Amino acid sequence: MIGLSGIEKAFGPKKVLRGVDLSVARGESLVIIGGSGTGKSVLLKCILGLVRPDAGRITFDGADVTGRRSDAFLAQFGMLFQGAALFDSMPVWQNVAFRLLRGPGRRPHAEAREIAVEKLRRVGLGPEVADLFPAELSGGMQKRVGLARAIAAEPRVIFFDEPTTGLDPIMAGVINDLIRDLVTEMGATAITITHDMSSVRAIADRVAMLHDGKLRWEGSVAQMDSTDDPYVAQFIHGRAEGPIAAIR
């Protein structure tokens, strides 16, 4: 469904992506791991056309979409941002229905609100939450609202950027289970960026590791746990010693 071939991107003298080749099958849940600054977020921005790669090619359903960012193209994607990224001045239901109220295919307010309430129910939040504001919600509830917004327009592809950051272990487990259930139920293709290995094991069909701007390794969760690749082993076990240099 999504193909990347030879993707390179630099910002000034800093080379962030150094020839990344990666493919994501339709309906697959791919999790990208790697240390901070290895290019994971830049890679997602390249797919969305928010950043144009310096070299390489990106395809979507077989069509070249390198550097493109049309409304019709973006409408096929949903995203759960790292910090939920809710609009403080809008009630919860308008946050969830943000895309439904704007742009091509916009819905009447009453219909958009009805869809928003249903998506909130799907992530475990009752209708009484719809008229609250983000500041009135806990961190876990805000993350659920962000998840409801990500699925509100029934996207074909969903990006999850550090979906459990800032959550306690129990709520992180709840969010992981919700993501897995929703992706399976919708038949969506999912790409997740995370440092949380419990998320990797809960969400991933396949894991890819970026290191120093290159795809270092890819395989299943079972293969990840048994690999003798020193970079992967150091990262997933959180070891201070190994080929990945710690920033001191």
BELTA-V311035 format. One record per pair of residues at least 24 apart in sequence whose C-alpha atoms are under 10 Angstrom apart, sorted by sequence separation. I is the first residue (numbers start at 1). J is the second residue. D is the distance in whole Angstrom. If there is no record, write none. Layout:
<<I,J,D> <I,J,D>>
//
This chain:
<<1,25,5> <2,26,8> <15,39,9> <16,40,9> <49,73,9> <75,99,9> <92,116,9> <93,117,7> <96,120,8> <120,144,8> <123,147,7> <124,148,10> <140,164,9> <143,167,9> <172,196,9> <175,199,9> <176,200,9> <179,203,7> <180,204,9> <201,225,10> <208,232,10> <1,26,5> <17,42,8> <48,73,8> <49,74,9> <92,117,9> <119,144,10> <120,145,7> <122,147,10> <123,148,6> <158,183,8> <173,198,8> <176,201,9> <177,202,7> <178,203,10> <1,27,9> <16,42,8> <17,43,8> <48,74,7> <93,119,9> <119,145,9> <120,146,10> <122,148,8> <139,165,10> <140,166,9> <157,183,9> <172,198,9> <173,199,8> <176,202,6> <177,203,8> <209,235,9> <1,28,9> <16,43,9> <93,120,8> <120,147,9> <121,148,9> <139,166,8> <140,167,6> <156,183,10> <172,199,8> <175,202,10> <176,203,7> <75,103,9> <92,120,9> <119,147,9> <120,148,6> <139,167,7> <140,168,9> <143,171,10> <147,175,9> <48,77,8> <75,104,9> <116,145,10> <119,148,5> <120,149,9> <122,151,10> <138,167,10> <139,168,10> <143,172,10> <157,186,10> <163,192,8> <165,194,8> <169,198,9> <173,202,8> <9,39,9> <75,105,10> <118,148,9> <119,149,8> <140,170,10> <141,171,9> <144,174,10> <156,186,8> <157,187,9> <158,188,7> <159,189,9> <160,190,8> <161,191,9> <162,192,7> <163,193,8> <164,194,8> <165,195,9> <72,103,10> <117,148,9> <119,150,10> <140,171,6> <144,175,7> <147,178,9> <151,182,8> <155,186,9> <156,187,8> <157,188,6> <158,189,6> <159,190,6> <160,191,6> <161,192,6> <162,193,5> <163,194,7> <164,195,9> <165,196,8> <10,42,10> <71,103,8> <72,104,8> <116,148,8> <119,151,7> <120,152,9> <139,171,9> <140,172,8> <143,175,8> <147,179,8> <151,183,9> <154,186,8> <155,187,10> <156,188,5> <157,189,5> <158,190,5> <159,191,5> <160,192,4> <161,193,5> <162,194,5> <163,195,10> <164,196,7> <212,244,10> <9,42,8> <71,104,8> <115,148,10> <116,149,8> <119,152,6> <154,187,10> <155,188,7> <156,189,6> <157,190,6> <158,191,6> <159,192,6> <160,193,6> <161,194,7> <162,195,7> <163,196,9> <211,244,9> <9,43,9> <93,127,9> <96,130,9> <118,152,9> <119,153,10> <140,174,9> <144,178,9> <148,182,10> <154,188,9> <155,189,9> <156,190,9> <157,191,8> <158,192,8> <159,193,8> <160,194,8> <161,195,10> <162,196,8> <164,198,10> <8,43,9> <21,56,9> <23,58,10> <26,61,9> <95,130,9> <116,151,10> <117,152,10> <140,175,8> <144,179,10> <147,182,10> <151,186,9> <164,199,8> <7,43,8> <17,53,9> <18,54,10> <19,55,8> <20,56,8> <21,57,9> <22,58,10> <23,59,9> <24,60,10> <25,61,10> <92,128,10> <93,129,8> <94,130,8> <116,152,7> <163,199,8> <200,236,10> <9,46,9> <17,54,9> <18,55,9> <19,56,7> <20,57,10> <21,58,10> <92,129,7> <93,130,5> <94,131,9> <115,152,7> <116,153,10> <151,188,10> <162,199,9> <8,46,10> <17,55,10> <18,56,10> <91,129,9> <92,130,5> <93,131,6> <95,133,9> <115,153,9> <197,235,9> <198,236,10> <4,43,9> <7,46,9> <91,130,7> <92,131,6> <93,132,8> <94,133,10> <95,134,9> <197,236,7> <91,131,5> <92,132,6> <93,133,9> <112,152,9> <195,235,9> <196,236,9> <197,237,9> <90,131,9> <91,132,5> <92,133,6> <112,153,10> <195,236,9> <197,238,10> <4,46,10> <9,51,9> <90,132,9> <91,133,5> <92,134,6> <4,47,8> <9,52,8> <10,53,8> <11,54,10> <90,133,6> <91,134,7> <92,135,10> <3,47,9> <8,52,9> <9,53,5> <10,54,7> <89,133,7> <90,134,8> <91,135,10> <92,136,10> <2,47,8> <7,52,10> <8,53,6> <9,54,5> <10,55,10> <88,133,7> <89,134,8> <91,136,10> <92,137,9> <7,53,6> <8,54,5> <9,55,7> <87,133,9> <88,134,6> <89,135,9> <6,53,10> <7,54,7> <8,55,5> <9,56,9> <86,133,9> <87,134,7> <88,135,7> <6,54,10> <7,55,6> <8,56,6> <86,134,7> <87,135,10> <88,136,10> <105,153,10> <6,55,7> <7,56,4> <8,57,9> <85,134,10> <86,135,10> <96,145,7> <100,149,10> <5,55,9> <6,56,4> <7,57,6> <84,134,10> <92,142,9> <95,145,8> <96,146,7> <99,149,8> <124,174,10> <5,56,5> <6,57,7> <7,58,8> <95,146,8> <96,147,9> <97,148,9> <98,149,7> <99,150,9> <123,174,10> <4,56,7> <5,57,5> <6,58,9> <93,145,9> <96,148,6> <97,149,7> <98,150,10> <100,152,8> <123,175,9> <4,57,6> <5,58,6> <92,145,7> <95,148,9> <96,149,4> <97,150,10> <99,152,8> <100,153,7> <3,57,8> <4,58,5> <5,59,9> <92,146,9> <95,149,7> <96,150,8> <97,151,10> <98,152,9> <99,153,7> <124,178,9> <3,58,6> <4,59,7> <84,139,9> <93,148,10> <94,149,9> <96,151,9> <97,152,7> <98,153,9> <123,178,7> <2,58,7> <3,59,5> <4,60,9> <83,139,9> <84,140,10> <86,142,8> <92,148,10> <93,149,9> <96,152,7> <97,153,8> <122,178,9> <123,179,9> <2,59,6> <3,60,7> <84,141,10> <85,142,9> <86,143,9> <92,149,9> <96,153,9> <1,59,8> <2,60,5> <3,61,9> <84,142,6> <85,143,9> <1,60,6> <2,61,7> <3,62,8> <7,66,10> <83,142,9> <84,143,5> <86,145,8> <123,182,9> <1,61,5> <2,62,8> <3,63,10> <4,64,10> <83,143,8> <84,144,8> <85,145,10> <86,146,7> <122,182,9> <1,62,7> <2,63,9> <3,64,9> <82,143,9> <84,145,8> <85,146,7> <1,63,10> <2,64,10> <3,65,10> <4,66,9> <81,143,9> <84,146,5> <2,65,10> <80,143,8> <83,146,9> <84,147,8> <86,149,9> <80,144,9> <82,146,9> <80,145,9> <81,146,7> <84,149,10> <80,146,6> <81,147,9> <79,146,8> <80,147,6> <79,147,8> <80,148,9> <78,147,9> <79,148,10> <80,149,8> <81,150,9> <78,148,10> <79,149,8> <80,150,6> <78,149,8> <79,150,5> <80,151,9> <78,150,5> <79,151,8> <77,150,8> <78,151,6> <77,151,9> <78,152,8> <78,153,8> <77,153,9> <78,154,8> <79,155,9> <76,153,8> <77,154,9> <78,155,6> <84,161,9> <75,153,8> <76,154,8> <77,155,5> <78,156,8> <79,157,9> <80,158,8> <81,159,8> <82,160,8> <83,161,9> <84,162,10> <75,154,9> <76,155,5> <77,156,6> <78,157,6> <79,158,5> <80,159,6> <81,160,6> <82,161,5> <83,162,8> <84,163,8> <75,155,7> <76,156,5> <77,157,5> <78,158,5> <79,159,5> <80,160,5> <81,161,5> <82,162,5> <83,163,8> <74,155,9> <75,156,9> <76,157,6> <77,158,6> <78,159,6> <79,160,6> <80,161,6> <81,162,7> <82,163,6> <83,164,9> <84,165,10> <75,157,10> <76,158,9> <77,159,8> <78,160,9> <79,161,8> <80,162,8> <81,163,7> <82,164,8> <83,165,8> <74,157,10> <80,163,7> <82,165,7> <83,166,8> <82,166,9> <78,188,10> <77,188,10> <79,190,10> <82,193,9> <77,189,9> <78,190,9> <79,191,10> <80,192,9> <82,194,10> <77,190,10> <79,192,10> <44,159,8> <44,160,10> <44,161,9> <41,161,8> <40,161,9> <29,157,10> <31,159,10> <27,156,9> <28,157,10> <29,158,9> <30,159,10> <31,160,9> <32,161,10> <26,156,9> <27,157,9> <29,159,10> <26,157,9> <44,191,9> <44,192,9> <44,193,9> <29,180,9> <41,192,10> <40,192,10> <41,193,8> <40,193,7> <29,183,8> <40,194,9> <2,157,10> <28,183,9> <29,184,9> <1,157,10> <27,183,8> <28,184,9> <27,184,8> <29,187,10> <27,186,9> <28,187,9> <29,188,8> <30,189,8> <31,190,8> <32,191,7> <33,192,9> <34,193,9> <35,194,9> <36,195,9> <27,187,5> <28,188,8> <29,189,6> <30,190,6> <31,191,6> <32,192,6> <33,193,6> <34,194,8> <35,195,8> <26,187,8> <27,188,5> <28,189,5> <29,190,5> <30,191,5> <31,192,5> <32,193,5> <33,194,6> <34,195,7> <26,188,7> <27,189,4> <28,190,6> <29,191,6> <30,192,6> <31,193,6> <32,194,7> <33,195,6> <26,189,6> <27,190,7> <28,191,8> <29,192,8> <30,193,9> <31,194,7> <32,195,9> <33,196,9> <25,189,7> <26,190,9> <31,195,10> <33,197,9> <24,189,8> <25,190,10> <24,190,9> <24,191,8> <33,200,8> <43,210,10> <31,199,9> <32,200,9> <31,200,6> <40,209,9> <30,200,9> <31,201,9> <40,210,7> <43,213,9> <29,200,10> <38,209,9> <39,210,7> <40,211,9> <42,213,10> <31,203,7> <32,204,9> <38,210,6> <39,211,8> <30,203,8> <31,204,6> <37,210,10> <38,211,5> <39,212,8> <40,213,8> <29,203,7> <30,204,6> <31,205,8> <32,206,9> <33,207,7> <34,208,9> <35,209,9> <37,211,9> <38,212,5> <39,213,6> <29,204,5> <30,205,6> <31,206,6> <32,207,6> <33,208,6> <34,209,5> <35,210,8> <36,211,9> <37,212,8> <38,213,5> <39,214,8> <28,204,8> <29,205,5> <30,206,5> <31,207,5> <32,208,5> <33,209,5> <34,210,5> <35,211,7> <37,213,9> <38,214,8> <28,205,6> <29,206,7> <30,207,6> <31,208,6> <32,209,6> <33,210,6> <34,211,6> <35,212,9> <38,215,10> <27,205,10> <28,206,8> <29,207,9> <30,208,7> <31,209,8> <32,210,7> <33,211,9> <34,212,9> <34,213,10> <34,215,10> <24,206,9> <34,216,9> <32,215,10> <33,217,10> <33,218,10> <22,208,9> <32,218,9> <2,189,9> <31,218,10> <1,189,8> <30,218,10> <30,219,10> <31,220,10> <20,210,9> <30,220,9> <31,221,10> <17,210,9> <18,211,10> <20,213,7> <21,214,8> <22,215,8> <17,211,9> <18,212,8> <19,213,8> <20,214,6> <21,215,7> <16,211,10> <17,212,8> <18,213,5> <19,214,6> <20,215,6> <16,212,7> <17,213,4> <18,214,6> <19,215,8> <20,216,9> <22,218,9> <15,212,9> <16,213,5> <17,214,6> <18,215,9> <34,231,9> <15,213,7> <16,214,9> <17,215,9> <34,232,9> <33,232,9> <35,235,8> <34,235,7> <33,235,9> <34,236,9> <10,213,10> <33,236,9> <9,213,9> <8,213,8> <7,213,10> <8,214,9> <7,214,9> <6,214,10> <35,244,9> <34,244,10> <35,246,10>>
//
